[in-house]
Amino acid sequence: MSISHFIREIGRGKQSARHLSREQAAELMGLVLDGKVSDLQLGAFCIAMRVKGETAQEMAGFLDATSTRLHTLSTSDGRPTVVLPSYNGSRRLPLLTPLLALLLAQQGLTVLVHGGNTEDNRVSTADVMQALDLPHLNSLRPLQAQEIAYVPAEVLCPGLWQLLQVRRGIGLRNSGHSLVKLMNPVAGPALLVASYTHPEYETSMLQTLQLTNAHAMLLRGTEGEPVADPRRMRKSILLLDGKVHHIHDPKDLASADNHALPIGLNAVATAQFIRSLMDAPSSIPAPIQHQVSMLCQLAAAIR
């Protein structure tokens, strides 16, 4: 099926492109996820949206289409499950998303990490969690209370995984990479941790979370991961039912315990580093400890 009429709207360049309504965006993404678009048009869609940039209405529409095609996980816990989308991985700093998951489970919360690689030169959360002997779900099942589990994007939504893999062909991120950071695959109460890399994404992601009535923390994470930057206290926005609940903004204050971090660790060495932090809680960077505290408070407010 052709999506040329959508490409004509969004593909006119940054200044002349027209934005889609939420309903139009949902229709477009539905065709993409269902594999009803030619490779040529799929590439054109990815480049056009990359140049134009997604509006909150468009991203909400993309999420609407994804939600009807998404395989979800149930939980046995009445408390909200913390959802950590992990798609960036780490190129330089230690990948501490699994550390965040372990600390949250230690506080009695269930944690679902979902993710997948679209380039091969980064350490992935999947590999670090495997090195930590944490569950990797290749088929879906209910999550147990206080469990930590990783599920690949291809298990949750094969069509979305195919969209993410377009990056390998054209060398650029596309709308799918923004979408997964706002995606919640939990059937039941959930608390999403959404992260951005570049400051200009804060506004559009916040507006999308508001449109979708999400319980969420929005922050500028470490290399785009949902874990706080261990070196600096950065801005975090907490939302309940899409409404801003609290804003913590220390203006990028350097952490008082800003010690040098190991650089360029592989997955096994990263897992060993995380174990060493768990064995010495006082050595856990203050920004991550503060993130855990805020998420626990937000989870209690949801309950």
N, C-alpha and C positions, 0 to 999 in steps of 0.2 A: 504494500500500500504506500502511496506517495505522501511525503510530508513537505513537498515543495512549497505549498501555500504557507506553511509555518516558517520555512527557511526564508521566504521572501520578506516576511515581517521582521524576523530577528537578524537577518543577514545583511542589513543595509549599512553596516559600520557603526562605530560607537556613538556617533552623533545623530545618525538618521534612523537607527533601528527602532522598531516599535516593540513595546512590551506586550507580553501575552497576559490574558486574564488567568486566574487560578484554574478555571475550567478548561481553557485552551491548553494550558501547560500540562494538566492532568491527561488530557487526550493525547498530546504529543508524547509524553513520557510513556504512556501505556503502549503506544505503538512501538516505541523503542524497546521497551522491556519484553514485549511479546515477539520480538524478532521479525517484525513486519516491515522493516526499513532496509533498503539496500545499503551496501557498504559505503557507496559514494555519498548517499544522503546522510548516513550516520556520521561520517567524517565532517560533512558540511555543517550538520547540527552542532557537533562538538566545537568546531572552530568558531562558528557564529556566536554561540553562547559564551565562549571564552572571551571574545572581543567585546561583546555587549555587556556581559555580566548579568547574573540572575537577580531579579527583584525578589522581595519577600513573597509576593503573591505567586510568582512563578515557582519558587522553591516549595511553597506550601502545596501547589498543584502537583509538582513532581513527587512530593511525599504522599499525597493522596493516591496517586497512581501506584506507587510502590507498596503502600499499606494493603491494597487489595490483592497483591501478588506475593506478599511476604509471609514466609513460614515463621510462626511465632512459638515462643517457649512459655509454658506455664510455670508457676512456682508454687511451692507448698507453704510459703511463709506469708503471713499477712502484712509484713513490713514491705516497703517498696524495694524492689531490686535495683541496684545501681548499674546503669548501662554505660560501658566505656567503649566508644568506637575508636578503634586503633588501626589506622591505615597509613600513617606517615612513616612510622618506624623511626630509626635513629641513624644519622650519618656520622655524628661527632660525639655528642654527649651520651652518657649511659641511658639506656631505655628503661625508665622507671615506672611505666604504666603497670607492670605486674606488681611492683612494690605497693603502689596505691591500692590495687585490688587486695593484696594480702592484709594491708592495714585496715581496710574497710571490713573485711571478713572478720578480722580480729575484734572489731567493734560490734559484731553480731549481724552484719548485713550480708545479703546474698549479692554476688557480683557476676554480671555477664559481660564478657569482653567479646566484641565481634570485630573482624578485620580481614585483611588480605593484602598481599603484595602486588604492586603494579610496576615496580622496578626492582632490580636485583642488587643494588649497591648499598642497601640499608639493612641494618639489623631489624628483624621483625619481632613483634610481640608474640606471635605464634611460636617462634623458635625459642624465645626466652622462657615462655610458660612451659613449653615441653621440657626444657632443661631443668625447670623447677618442679617437674612431675605434677603439673596441674592439668585437670581434665581438658581434652581436646575433643569436641563433639563433631563427629562426621555424620551423625544422624541426630535428630532432635528428640529430646526427652524432657520431662519436668525437672526443674532445678530444685535441689534440696536446700533447706534453710542453711545459711551461712556458707553455701558452696561458692567456689570460684570456678568458672568454666569459660572456655574459649570456643566460639563457633565461627567457622569461616563464612565469608559473605556468599560464596557459591552455594552453600547449604541453605542459607536464608532466602536467597533470590537469585537463581541462575542468570536471569536476564540482566540484572544489575551487575553481576560479576562480569558478564560479557562487555557491558558498557565501560566498566573500570579498565578492562584490558585493552581498550582502544588506545590508551596511553602508550602502550608498547609500540603501536604502529605509527602514531603521529607525534609522539614525544612531548605531549602537553597534557596536563590535567583537564578534566571536563566536568560537567555538572554533576556527574555521578560521584565525584570525589567530595563535592560539597554536600551532596545529599546524604551520604553515609554517615557524616558527622552529626546529622540531625535525626538519624533513624533509630527508632525504638522497636526492637523485635520481641518485647516482653508482653505477654497477654496478662495484664493485671497491673497493679500499681508499680510505677517505675520512676526512677530519678536519673535523668540523662545528664551526662557530663559532656558538653559540647565545647570544642576547642577551635581556635583559629590561629593562623600563622601571621597574617598581615592585619594591622589595625583596622583597615578599611572594611574588613568583613564583620567587624563587631556589630555595626548597625543592622546590616541585612540579616545576620543570623539571629540577633535579638528580636527583630520584627517577625521573623519566621517562627521562632519559639512562641511568641505572643499569639500569632495567628493560629497555631496548632495547639494552644492551651497546655503547653508542656510544663511539667515539673522539671526544672533543670538548673544546672550551674553552667554559665558561659564564661570562659576564660581564655587568655592567650597562653596556651600550654607550651610544653617543651618541644620544639621542633614540630609543632602541630599536633602533638599527642595530648590526650586529656589529663595529663598529670602536670601539676604546677611546676614552674621553672625552679629548680632547687637552689638557684643562685640569687633570686630576687623575689620580693613580695610584689605581685602584680594584681591588677584589677580583676575582680570576680563579680559576676552578677548572678544573683539567686532568684529563681522564679517559682511561683506556685500557681498552677492553673493558668499559666501564661502571663501572670501579673508579677511585676517586679516586687520581690519580697525584701530584698536587701542588696545593697551595693557596697562591696569592700574595695576601696581604692586607695592604696598606700603610695600611689604615684611612683611605681617602679623602685621601691626602696630596696637597696641591697640588703640581703639577709645578714644578720649579725654573726651567724656562724658560717659565713661563706668560705668554706674550705675548697681547696683545689679538687676538682673531680677527675677521675680517670677518663682518658680520651680514647676513642676508637676501640672499645671492647667488642669482642664477638659475643654471640648469644650465650655460650657457656660461661665466659668470664663475667658477663653481665649478671647471669643468675648467681654466680658466686658472690659478686658484689652486693646483690640484693640480700642474700642470706647473711652476709656480714652486717648489713644495716639492721636486719631483723633481730640479730643476736645482740646488738648494742643499740637499743632504742634511742638513746641520747644522741647518737650520731646521725639520726634521720634528719635531713634538712628541714629547717623550720617552716619554709613555705609549704612543704608537703604535709607536715603535721597540721598546719593551719587549714589546709584544704580538707583533710580528713575530718577535722573538727566541724567545719562549716557544712560538710555533706551530712554528717551525723545529725546535726541540728536541723537541717532541711528535711532529712528523712523523717525525723520525729514530728515535724510540723505537718508533713503529708499524712502520716498515720493518724 
